Amino acid sequence: MSDILAIYGSPRRNGNTAALLKHAVQGARDAGARVEEIVLRDMKISPCLEIYGCRETGRCVIKDDFHKVCDLIAASDGIMLASPIFFYTVSAHTKILMDRCQSLWVKKYWIDKVAYGMWEPKRQGLVISVGATRGKKLFDGMLLSMRYFFDVLDMKLWDSLLYRQLDLENDVLAHPEYLEQAYARGREFVHVVRKKI
């Protein structure tokens, strides 16, 4: 079991969100947390095929790396998830993971019959995202999706680090203050996660 699961959702291994998440992870580790890291682009995860094999047990019937990620999510007290913005939402790698968690939605709301809005968050989430433009609503769609995604995980969105006008691979390096903020929030996240809400 890890305190925190760090999920790299970018198609680029060394992009801006990866650099920011690495700093947040280092901050969390320096605060004493155990952090497990996964890179979604390295996983073999099918999109949801909407066959509803999960209706029996709440576990997806597609056999691939999703089950490893799902088990890591279940075993963590908090999640840090980083994704760049594509068309005002998360990357395809991140969205595939989110869609496959439909099986967890089925478990929570169909099998366990939890009433909508009648649950208490047990865990915390931190989201890191970057986008290339200055758009006022650049992160609105992503944040809405993340709130609903965290809902199914019994998780509260604790904070989001959102940065505009970062596009090319090393753009974030021109903003050391962003990296410092990610490190600091990673440290703070540990204290929040360990409070167990």
C-alpha positions in Angstrom: 0.0 0.0 0.0 1.3 3.5 -0.9 0.2 6.7 0.6 0.1 8.3 -2.8 -0.3 7.1 -6.4 1.2 9.4 -9.0 -0.3 9.0 -12.5 1.5 10.4 -15.5 -1.1 11.0 -18.1 0.9 12.7 -20.9 1.8 11.0 -24.2 5.2 12.6 -23.6 7.5 11.0 -21.1 9.4 14.2 -20.4 6.9 16.9 -21.0 5.7 19.8 -18.9 3.2 17.9 -16.8 5.7 15.1 -16.2 8.2 17.6 -14.9 5.6 19.2 -12.6 4.4 15.9 -11.3 8.0 14.7 -10.7 8.5 17.8 -8.5 5.3 17.1 -6.6 6.3 13.5 -6.1 9.7 14.6 -4.8 8.0 17.0 -2.4 5.7 14.2 -1.2 8.7 11.8 -0.7 10.6 14.5 1.1 7.6 14.8 3.5 7.9 11.1 4.2 5.3 9.7 1.9 5.5 6.4 0.0 4.7 7.2 -3.6 4.0 4.7 -6.4 4.4 6.1 -9.9 2.8 4.9 -13.1 3.1 6.1 -16.7 -0.1 5.5 -18.6 1.6 5.5 -22.0 3.6 2.5 -20.9 0.4 0.5 -19.9 -1.7 -1.6 -22.2 -5.2 -0.4 -21.4 -8.1 -0.8 -23.9 -10.8 1.8 -24.0 -14.0 0.9 -22.3 -16.0 -1.4 -24.7 -19.2 -0.9 -22.9 -20.0 -4.6 -22.7 -21.1 -4.3 -19.0 -19.4 -7.4 -17.9 -18.7 -5.5 -14.7 -22.4 -5.7 -13.8 -21.9 -8.9 -11.9 -19.0 -8.0 -9.6 -18.0 -4.4 -10.4 -14.8 -5.6 -11.8 -14.0 -4.9 -15.5 -13.8 -8.2 -17.5 -11.3 -6.9 -20.1 -8.0 -8.4 -19.2 -5.2 -5.9 -19.5 -3.1 -3.5 -17.4 -6.1 -1.6 -16.2 -6.4 -4.1 -13.3 -3.0 -3.2 -12.0 -3.8 0.5 -12.1 -7.2 -0.1 -10.5 -5.6 -2.1 -7.7 -3.0 0.7 -7.1 -5.8 3.3 -7.0 -7.7 1.2 -4.4 -4.6 0.8 -2.3 -3.7 4.5 -2.2 -4.7 7.2 0.2 -4.4 9.9 -2.4 -3.8 10.4 -6.1 -1.7 12.9 -8.0 -2.7 12.9 -11.6 -1.0 15.0 -14.3 -2.3 15.5 -17.8 -1.9 18.1 -20.5 -5.0 19.7 -22.1 -6.2 18.4 -25.5 -9.3 20.1 -26.9 -10.1 21.4 -23.4 -10.0 18.1 -21.6 -7.5 15.4 -20.5 -5.2 13.4 -22.8 -6.4 10.2 -24.5 -4.3 8.1 -22.1 -6.0 9.7 -19.1 -9.4 9.5 -20.6 -9.1 5.8 -21.3 -8.2 5.2 -17.7 -11.2 7.3 -16.6 -13.6 5.5 -18.9 -12.4 2.1 -17.7 -13.3 3.2 -14.2 -16.9 3.0 -15.3 -16.7 -0.4 -13.8 -16.1 1.2 -10.4 -19.1 3.5 -11.0 -21.2 0.4 -11.7 -19.9 -1.2 -8.4 -20.6 1.9 -6.4 -24.0 3.0 -7.8 -25.6 -0.1 -9.3 -24.2 -3.0 -7.1 -23.6 -1.3 -3.8 -26.5 1.1 -4.4 -24.8 4.1 -2.9 -27.3 7.1 -3.1 -26.0 9.9 -5.3 -24.4 12.6 -3.2 -24.7 10.5 -0.1 -21.1 9.5 0.5 -18.2 11.0 2.4 -14.8 11.4 0.7 -12.2 9.0 2.1 -9.3 10.1 0.0 -7.8 13.2 -1.6 -6.8 14.1 -5.2 -4.3 16.6 -6.7 -4.5 17.4 -10.4 -1.7 19.0 -12.4 -2.4 20.3 -15.9 -0.9 22.6 -18.6 -2.4 24.1 -21.7 -0.9 26.0 -24.6 -3.4 28.8 -24.8 -4.6 31.7 -22.6 -8.2 30.6 -22.8 -10.4 31.6 -19.9 -12.1 28.2 -19.8 -9.1 26.2 -20.8 -9.3 24.0 -17.7 -13.1 24.0 -17.1 -13.9 20.8 -19.0 -11.0 18.9 -17.4 -11.8 20.0 -13.9 -15.4 19.0 -14.3 -14.4 15.5 -15.6 -11.9 15.1 -12.8 -14.5 15.9 -10.1 -16.8 13.2 -11.4 -13.9 10.8 -11.8 -12.8 11.4 -8.2 -16.5 11.0 -7.1 -16.5 7.4 -8.2 -13.2 6.9 -6.2 -14.7 8.4 -3.0 -12.1 11.1 -3.4 -12.2 14.9 -3.1 -10.3 17.2 -5.4 -8.1 18.9 -2.9 -6.2 21.1 -5.3 -5.4 21.7 -9.0 -2.2 23.2 -10.3 -3.1 24.7 -13.7 -0.6 26.5 -16.0 -1.3 28.3 -19.3 1.0 28.9 -22.3 3.1 25.8 -21.9 3.3 23.7 -25.0 6.7 22.6 -26.2 8.5 19.9 -24.2 10.7 22.1 -22.0 8.6 25.3 -21.7 8.0 24.7 -18.0 11.8 25.0 -17.3 11.5 28.8 -18.1 9.2 29.0 -15.0 11.1 27.6 -12.0 8.3 29.1 -9.8 5.9 26.6 -11.2 8.2 23.7 -10.4 8.7 25.1 -6.9 5.0 25.4 -6.4 4.5 21.8 -7.5 7.1 20.6 -5.0 5.5 22.6 -2.2 2.1 21.3 -3.0 3.4 17.8 -3.1 4.7 18.2 0.5 1.4 19.7 1.7 -0.5 17.0 0.0 1.1 14.4 2.3 -0.2 16.1 5.4 -3.7 16.4 3.9 -3.7 12.7 2.8 -2.6 11.5 6.2 -5.4 13.4 8.0 -7.8 11.0 6.2 -10.2 13.9 5.9 
